[in-house]
């Protein structure tokens, strides 16, 4: 077991074909998770919702096929990868 689970997930994600509007769907999912969990009475649910929503929004912003002009505005984008549309 030379690869971590995270590395295998990343390889699978890079190998699969994307679909048009994928980043918009992921962005909507992240915002939806934020809205659905922000007023939950249990702190752990709010915390997990905040983390999951943040991960989804970050993925939408830096995921596959991000236009080059946006890369300079994203502090956590991987500039070495080819993100052009």
MODELLER restraints for C-alpha pairs under 7 A, 6 or more apart:
rsr = mdl.restraints
at = mdl.atoms
rsr.add(forms.Gaussian(group=physical.xy_distance, feature=features.Distance(at['CA:23:A'], at['CA:60:A']), mean=4.55, stdev=0.5))
rsr.add(forms.Gaussian(group=physical.xy_distance, feature=features.Distance(at['CA:24:A'], at['CA:60:A']), mean=6.84, stdev=0.5))
rsr.add(forms.Gaussian(group=physical.xy_distance, feature=features.Distance(at['CA:26:A'], at['CA:56:A']), mean=5.90, stdev=0.5))
rsr.add(forms.Gaussian(group=physical.xy_distance, feature=features.Distance(at['CA:26:A'], at['CA:57:A']), mean=6.85, stdev=0.5))
rsr.add(forms.Gaussian(group=physical.xy_distance, feature=features.Distance(at['CA:26:A'], at['CA:60:A']), mean=5.51, stdev=0.5))
rsr.add(forms.Gaussian(group=physical.xy_distance, feature=features.Distance(at['CA:27:A'], at['CA:56:A']), mean=6.29, stdev=0.5))
rsr.add(forms.Gaussian(group=physical.xy_distance, feature=features.Distance(at['CA:27:A'], at['CA:57:A']), mean=5.06, stdev=0.5))
rsr.add(forms.Gaussian(group=physical.xy_distance, feature=features.Distance(at['CA:27:A'], at['CA:60:A']), mean=5.27, stdev=0.5))
rsr.add(forms.Gaussian(group=physical.xy_distance, feature=features.Distance(at['CA:29:A'], at['CA:56:A']), mean=6.88, stdev=0.5))
rsr.add(forms.Gaussian(group=physical.xy_distance, feature=features.Distance(at['CA:30:A'], at['CA:52:A']), mean=6.99, stdev=0.5))
rsr.add(forms.Gaussian(group=physical.xy_distance, feature=features.Distance(at['CA:30:A'], at['CA:53:A']), mean=3.99, stdev=0.5))
rsr.add(forms.Gaussian(group=physical.xy_distance, feature=features.Distance(at['CA:30:A'], at['CA:54:A']), mean=6.53, stdev=0.5))
rsr.add(forms.Gaussian(group=physical.xy_distance, feature=features.Distance(at['CA:30:A'], at['CA:56:A']), mean=4.70, stdev=0.5))
rsr.add(forms.Gaussian(group=physical.xy_distance, feature=features.Distance(at['CA:30:A'], at['CA:57:A']), mean=5.27, stdev=0.5))
rsr.add(forms.Gaussian(group=physical.xy_distance, feature=features.Distance(at['CA:31:A'], at['CA:53:A']), mean=6.14, stdev=0.5))
rsr.add(forms.Gaussian(group=physical.xy_distance, feature=features.Distance(at['CA:33:A'], at['CA:49:A']), mean=5.84, stdev=0.5))
rsr.add(forms.Gaussian(group=physical.xy_distance, feature=features.Distance(at['CA:33:A'], at['CA:53:A']), mean=5.36, stdev=0.5))
rsr.add(forms.Gaussian(group=physical.xy_distance, feature=features.Distance(at['CA:34:A'], at['CA:49:A']), mean=5.84, stdev=0.5))
rsr.add(forms.Gaussian(group=physical.xy_distance, feature=features.Distance(at['CA:34:A'], at['CA:50:A']), mean=5.76, stdev=0.5))
rsr.add(forms.Gaussian(group=physical.xy_distance, feature=features.Distance(at['CA:34:A'], at['CA:53:A']), mean=5.41, stdev=0.5))
rsr.add(forms.Gaussian(group=physical.xy_distance, feature=features.Distance(at['CA:37:A'], at['CA:45:A']), mean=6.55, stdev=0.5))
rsr.add(forms.Gaussian(group=physical.xy_distance, feature=features.Distance(at['CA:37:A'], at['CA:46:A']), mean=5.25, stdev=0.5))
rsr.add(forms.Gaussian(group=physical.xy_distance, feature=features.Distance(at['CA:37:A'], at['CA:49:A']), mean=5.49, stdev=0.5))
rsr.add(forms.Gaussian(group=physical.xy_distance, feature=features.Distance(at['CA:38:A'], at['CA:46:A']), mean=5.53, stdev=0.5))
rsr.add(forms.Gaussian(group=physical.xy_distance, feature=features.Distance(at['CA:40:A'], at['CA:46:A']), mean=6.04, stdev=0.5))
rsr.add(forms.Gaussian(group=physical.xy_distance, feature=features.Distance(at['CA:62:A'], at['CA:77:A']), mean=5.37, stdev=0.5))
rsr.add(forms.Gaussian(group=physical.xy_distance, feature=features.Distance(at['CA:64:A'], at['CA:83:A']), mean=6.02, stdev=0.5))
rsr.add(forms.Gaussian(group=physical.xy_distance, feature=features.Distance(at['CA:65:A'], at['CA:83:A']), mean=4.44, stdev=0.5))
rsr.add(forms.Gaussian(group=physical.xy_distance, feature=features.Distance(at['CA:65:A'], at['CA:84:A']), mean=5.25, stdev=0.5))
rsr.add(forms.Gaussian(group=physical.xy_distance, feature=features.Distance(at['CA:65:A'], at['CA:85:A']), mean=4.95, stdev=0.5))
rsr.add(forms.Gaussian(group=physical.xy_distance, feature=features.Distance(at['CA:66:A'], at['CA:83:A']), mean=4.87, stdev=0.5))
rsr.add(forms.Gaussian(group=physical.xy_distance, feature=features.Distance(at['CA:66:A'], at['CA:84:A']), mean=5.76, stdev=0.5))
rsr.add(forms.Gaussian(group=physical.xy_distance, feature=features.Distance(at['CA:66:A'], at['CA:85:A']), mean=6.37, stdev=0.5))
rsr.add(forms.Gaussian(group=physical.xy_distance, feature=features.Distance(at['CA:67:A'], at['CA:83:A']), mean=6.20, stdev=0.5))
rsr.add(forms.Gaussian(group=physical.xy_distance, feature=features.Distance(at['CA:67:A'], at['CA:84:A']), mean=4.84, stdev=0.5))
rsr.add(forms.Gaussian(group=physical.xy_distance, feature=features.Distance(at['CA:67:A'], at['CA:85:A']), mean=5.53, stdev=0.5))
rsr.add(forms.Gaussian(group=physical.xy_distance, feature=features.Distance(at['CA:68:A'], at['CA:83:A']), mean=6.61, stdev=0.5))
rsr.add(forms.Gaussian(group=physical.xy_distance, feature=features.Distance(at['CA:68:A'], at['CA:84:A']), mean=5.63, stdev=0.5))
rsr.add(forms.Gaussian(group=physical.xy_distance, feature=features.Distance(at['CA:71:A'], at['CA:77:A']), mean=6.21, stdev=0.5))
rsr.add(forms.Gaussian(group=physical.xy_distance, feature=features.Distance(at['CA:71:A'], at['CA:79:A']), mean=6.96, stdev=0.5))
